[in-house]
Amino acid sequence: MNRKTKQKIAFTIFRMLGLLVTGILFWILGFIIYNGIGVMSWEFLTAAPAEGMTAGGIFPAIVGTLALIAGSVIVSFPVGVMSAIYMNEYAGNGWPVRFIRVMTNNLGGIPSIVFGLFGMALFVNAMRFGDSILAGSCTLGLLVLPLIIRTTEEALKAIPDDYRTGSLALGATKLQTVRRVILPMAFPNIITGLILSIGRVSGETAPILFTVAAYFLPKLPESIFDQVMALPYHLYVIATSGTDIEASRPLAYGTALVLIVIVLLMNLLATALRRYFSRKVKTN
């Protein structure tokens, strides 16, 4: 068997695997859409749940999910980006940085339910935030912090050192180089970490179960110290609890479909921001 034949076989296998992954994705999406589209209505999207969550809508859960996504991004994104900037631009490559990287990787491998227990002990009890949006956002922010640090660090490493040395040679300080040269060039790739963190936060159930999620709360929050309903926990409850699970199963599929659409819209927004900053870097 010659080299071209081996290459053709390898590429065929890769193509088949790619099509298989794509097919699985479309099969899952099609299954959710087929089972959940029947309950989609204006009332389902804008009304509060009623009759023990077997009727009404999911609007409070939608608002709660968006609040938790926004809160976790506010908590984790600045801290993660600044931590990565310190490790890549200031700290060098000594043992403290290597130790931090190892600990960050270990933190990223901790199960989410452990984060939930830690968030309950620290934010809910020790810091007295109670079961609230603030406690849930801080817990989810810690959950995705390693992801943001890793993606930001890789984005910074992708910038050639010539830009750093050139900026310093022109008389710029280290801070000016990072703020005006390195960070703008790396920011489009940093947004990738934001996209991945949004996708993970939006679907987590265990951390919010211990820190913020309410079983049945048909009203909107008034402050960051209020409990909220959230789509992942709401989906879990109506799919596994209640006296008539079969009757409420279409509502579960509808909730899953709404959650997927929210994640898709958030990812599209983040992707649009990444493209905007990419064009801005090219024009400058």
N, C-alpha and C positions, 0 to 999 in steps of 0.2 A: 504494500500500500504506500503510494507516494505521499509527499507532503501536502499537495493540493487536495487530495482526497481526504486526508486526516483533517485538514482545516475545514473543508466543507461539512464533514460529519460533525465536528465540534460546533460550528456555527449553527447547524441545523438543530442540535441538542439545545444550545443556548436560546434559539428562537422559540423552540417548543416550550421550554421552561418559562420564558417570558410570556408567551401566550397563555400558559396554564395559570400563572399568577394573575394575569389580567382577567382571565375567565372566571377565576374564583372571586375576584373583586366584584365583577359585574353580576355574578350569581347571587352574592350576598346582597348587593344593592337592589337587584331585581326582586329578591325574596321580600326584603323589607318594604319596598315600594308597593308590591302586589298586595301584601297583607295590611299595609297601613294607609294606603291612599283612600280607602273607603270611609275612614272616620275624619278625613280632612275637611274642615269647614271653618268659616269665620268664627263661629261660636267656640269651636274646639281650640282655636288659637288665641282668643281674646277673653274667654270666660274663665271664672274660677272653678275648681273642682267642686262637685256636689255629690250628695248621697254616698258618702264614704269613698269617693274617688271613682265610682262606677258610672258617673255622669258628669256633665259640665265640660270644662276645658282645662288647659294646662298653662294659662297665662302666668300665674305666680311662679310656676316652676321655670318657665322661660326667663322671666326677669331675674330670678335667683341664680340661674346658671350664668347669665351674662354678667351679673354682679360679681360672681366668684371668679370668672375668667378675667375680668378687668382688674379685680383686686389682686389676684395672684400675679398678673403681669406687672402691676405697679410695684409689688413687693420684690419680685425676683429679677426682673429685667435690669434695673439699674445696678443692683448688687452683683449680679452675675457678670455683667459687662465690665464693671470696674474691677472686679476680682481678676478677670482674665487679662485686663490691661496691665494690672500690677504684676501678674506672674510672667507675662510675655515680654513686657517692655521695661520693667524696672528691677525685678527680683533676680534676674540672671538665671543660671541653671544649677544652682547649688542644691544641697540636700534639703533645705527647707521647702523649696519649690517642688522637688520630686516627692517629698512627703505629702505636700498639699494635694498634688495630682493623684497620688495613690488614695488618699482619703476621699477626694472628690469622686473617684471612680467607685470606691466602696459605698459612698453615700448614694450614688446612682443605682446601685444594685439592691438597696434595702427595699423590702416589700412595702407597698403603699399602706397596708394596714398598720405597720409599725409607725409610719409617719402619723397616722391618725391617732394612735395611742399617745405618741409624743406630743402632738398638738393639743390633745385633750389635757395632758398633764401640765404643759407649759402655758399655753395661751388661754385655755378655758379656766383652769384651776389656779395655777401659780400667778399668772398676770391678771386674773379676774376679768377676762374679756367675756366670759360666759359663752354659751352656744350662740355664736354670732357670725355675721359676714366677715368681720375683722379676723376672728380666730380661724375661720375656714380659709380665708385668703392667705393668711400667714402660713398655715399648714401646707396648702397647695403650692405656695411660693417656694417653700423649702423643698418640696417634692421635685420641682422642675429646675431648681437652682443648678444641680450638677450638669444637666443637659445644656443650659444656657452658657455655663462656664466653658464646657468643652467645645461647643460650636463657635463661641466667640474667640477662643484661643486659636482654633484652627483657622478661622478667618484672618486673624492677625498674623499668623505664621505664613499665610499665603502671600502677604505683601513683601516684595523683594527688599532686602536690606539697603539697596542703592537709594531708595527714597528716604530712608532714615539718615544715612550718611550725607546725602546731598542737602537735606534740610538743615542738618547740624552744621555743615560746612558753610552754609549761607548765613549763619549766625542765629538761627532759631534755637530756642531752648528745647529741652526734652519734652516739656509739657506742650509747647506750641507745636512741636513735630507730631505728637500723638493727636492733639486736638484738631489740627488743621490739615494734616497730611494722611496719617495712618488711619485714624478712625473714619473719616469720610470714605476712604477707599475700601475699607473692610465692612462698612455698615450694610451694604446689600447682602453680603453673606451672613452677617450677624442676624439679619431678619429671619434667616432659616431657623435659627434656634428658637426665635419667637413663634414661628409657625408650628414647629414640633411641640413646643411647650403648650400652646393653645390646644392642639389635638389631644395631648395627654390629660391636661387639666379638665377639659370638658367632659371626659368620660369616666373620671374617677368617682368611685362610690365610697370606699372604705374611709378615706380621710375626712370627707364631709359628714359621714355617718356619726363620727365621734365629736365633731366640732361645730356643725352648723345646720345640718339638714333636719327638717321637720317632717313628720309622718303625714300630717294633714294640717295645712295652714292656708286657708283660702283667702289670703289678703297679701298686699304688697308690703315690703319692708319700708320702714320710715327712717331708719338710720343704720349705720354699719354695725350697731350692737344688737340688731334684731336677727332672729332666726329666719330662714327662708326655706322654701321648697326648692329642689333642684331636679333637673330632668333625669340624671342617672339613678338617683335614689327613688324618685317617683316611678321610674320604669321598673326597678326591682320590686317595689312594693306591690304595684298593681299586677305584676306578672306572677308573684309568688304568694300573695296574701289575699285575704278576703274570703267570703263565703261562696262566691261564684266566679272562679278564676277564668273559666271558659268564656263567660260573658264579657269580662273585662280584658280579654286577650287582644281584641282589636285595638283597644285604647293603648295597650302596651306597644303594639307595632306602630301605631300612629305617633306615640311619644318617641320611639326610636327613630322614626323618619324625620321628625322635627329636629332631634338632636344631630342627626347626620347633616341636615341642611344647615344648621347653625355652624357646625364645624366647617363645612364647605365654604360658607360665606365668610367666616373669619379668615380662613386660609386664603381665599381669593383677595380679601382686603390686604392681608400681609404680603401676598405676592405682588399686588399692585404697588405697594409701598417699596418693595425691593426693586421693582423695575424702575420706579421713579428715581430712586437714589442711584441706581446703576446708570441711567441716562444722565443724571446730574454730574456724576463723576466723569463720564466720558466727555461731556461738553466743557468741563473745567480743565 
